[in-house]
Amino acid sequence: MEGDIDVVRLHDAVVLSSGFPLLSGVDLRIGAGSLSVVTGANGAGKTSLLRLLAGLIPLTSGVATVAGIDLAEGDPRQLRRRVGWLGHEGSFYDDLSVRENLVFAARALDRPTSEIGSVVERVGLSHRIDTTTRQLSAGQRRRLGLAWLLLRRPELWLLDEPYASLDDDGRTFFDALLGDVVASGATVVVSAHDPLRSAALNPRTILLAGGRVVGDN
């Protein structure tokens, strides 16, 4: 269920890149403790919307707040502590092992390293914990990204096409993980071409076209 507190508030949000509109006036509110799936054709603005919410691209005009932080004027360091982003490419070091990458990342944000073993087990990478990241498959790298988010425990999870490179078992696992994350009180926004596999998740569906929200149910 969507909470009374809005984690995301956008009003007439515009993002331009070299004069081209990636987002062309988005109005959107997302409540705490909810699961939303952003859908739309290629080029509709799905990734741009998530990257804006993550503070990875600047707001050109309009109003945008995420976790109470004004994207135009707020401290991006505070935003990074409260928002977790999982894009197509992970930001891990290829020559470090799964364990070493998570230790490094945890220390960078003052998170406990004592939980690394449990989160690695939860995402099914215990047998690869001492394997270098370059030796992982694309699906295993996605699982490593999820392990990092579990370790960080952000208020807002932003997942860009998270089903990419996951096999059927991985997708089933991912749906179960999403349910647990939302049940814990976090807010999750997923971009996806297709509906989530588990109908039990009952996500809100936000449809984008031409950089605008054209459907919301």
N, C-alpha and C positions, 0 to 999 in steps of 0.2 A: 504494500500500500504506500502511496505517496504521502510524505509527511507534510506537516503544516509549514515547515521552513523550506524556502526555496534555496537550493544549492546553486542553481544556474538561473540567471535572469538576463535575458537579452531583449533589447528593444531597438528595432530598426538597425541592427548590427550589420555593418558593411566592412568587407575586407577586400582590398584591391591589391593586385600584384602586377606591376608594370602597367597600370591603368586598366587591367582586366579584372572584372568583378568575380572573385571566388565565392563571396557571399554578398547578396545584393539586397539586404534589408530583412534580417531574420528577427522574428519575434518569438521568444520561447522562454518558458519557465519550467524548471524541473525540480520536483520536491525531494527532500531528503529521504533516504531509505527506499528508493524506487529503482526499477530497471526499465530503461528506455532503449529501443532499437531504432537507429537512424537508417532508413533505407532510401533507395533512389538509384537511378541509372548512373553509369560512369559519367563523371563530370558534373553531377548534381550538386556537389559541395559537401559530401559526407565527411571526407577526410579533413577538409578545410575547417568545418565546424568543430570537429574534435581537436584539431591543432590550435584553433583559437582558444577553446576552453582550457587547453593545457598551457597556454601562454607561449606557444611556439611560433605563432605568427601574430603580428600586431593588428589591433583594431584600427580601421581607418576612420570610421565615424559611427555614431550611434552610442548606445549605452550597453555595457556588459559587465556583470559581476559574477564571480565564481567563488563559492565558499566565503562570501562576504567581501571579497577583494575586488576592487575596481581594476579591470584589465587595462584601462587607459592610464591610470595614475598609481596603482598599487605597487607593492614591492614584489617583484617576480620571485624572489627567494622564498617568501612566505607562501606564494602560490605553489611552488614546486614541492614544498613540504606537505601540502594538503591534497595534492592531486597526483594520481598515478597514471602514467601514459604507457601504453603498449602499442607500438606501431609495427610496421612491416619489418623493420630492421632493429634488432636489439642493440643496446649500447654497451655490450660487454666486450672484454678483451679476449681475442681469439687464443692467445698463448697462455691464458690462465685457465685453471680447472673450474668446474661448476662451483665447488666449494670456495676457491680463492676469489672468484668473481663476486660471490655473495658476501664474503667477509669484507672485501674492499668496499663494496657498495654500502653495506650496513654501517661501516665505520665512517664513511663519508657523510652520512646523515644521522649519525649517533643512534643507530638502532642496535638492539642486542644481537650478538652473534650466536648466542646460545640457542636460538630458535631455528638456526639454519638446517640442522638435521631433520627437524620435524616438517618444515615446509618443503624440503627436497623430497621427503618421503610422500608428502601429500600430493605432489605433482607427478609422482612416478619416476623420479630421476635418481633414486638412491643408488642404483647400480651403475650410475654414470657420474657420481659426485666427484670423483677424482680424474675425470676425463676432461681434456682441454675442450674449450668451446668450439674450436674449429673442427673437432671430430664429431660434433653433434649433428644430427639430421636437422632439417628445417623445423620439423614438428617438435623435436626436443629443445630447440632454441626457443620456440614459443613457450614451452613449459618452463624453461628457465626464466623467461620474462614474467610468467605468472608467479613463480616462486619469489621473485624479487618484490612483486606487488604484495604478496601475502606477508612478506617480511616487513615491508614498509607500513602496511595498514593505512592507506590513504583514505580520506573521506570520500573522494570522488575517483572512481575508476573509469578511464577512457580507453576503450579497446577498439582498435581499428582493424576490421576484418579478422577477428581472432581465430576464426575457423580455418583460415588459410594454412595449409601444410599439415593439418591434423587429420589422422585417419578416423574411422568410425569410433573406435574406442576412445580416442582423444576427444572427439566431439561430445560423446556421452559424458566423459569425465568433466569436460568444460561446462556443460549445462549444470551438472551437479554442483560444481564449484561456484558458478554464478548464483545459484539458489542460496548457498551458504553465505556468500558475501553479502547479499542483500538482506538476508535474515539477521546478519550481525549489525545492521544499521547503516552500512555504506550505501552510496549511490553509484549506480553503474550505468554508463552510456556506451552502447556498442554500435559500431557501424557494420552493416551486413547487407549483402545482396539478397540473401534468402532469409526466411523466417527462422527463428531459433527452433532447434529440433524438439525441445521439450515444451509441449503445450501447457504443462503444469506451471511453467515460469510466468505465464500470462503477462508478457511485457507490454508496455505502452509502445506504439509504433508511430514514428515521426517520419513522414515522407517529404523528401526534398526534391525540388526541380528548379533548375536555373538559379541556384543559390538562395532559394526561399523555401519556407515551410508551406507545403501545399496540402498536407493531410496530417491529421493528428488524432489517433484513437487508441 
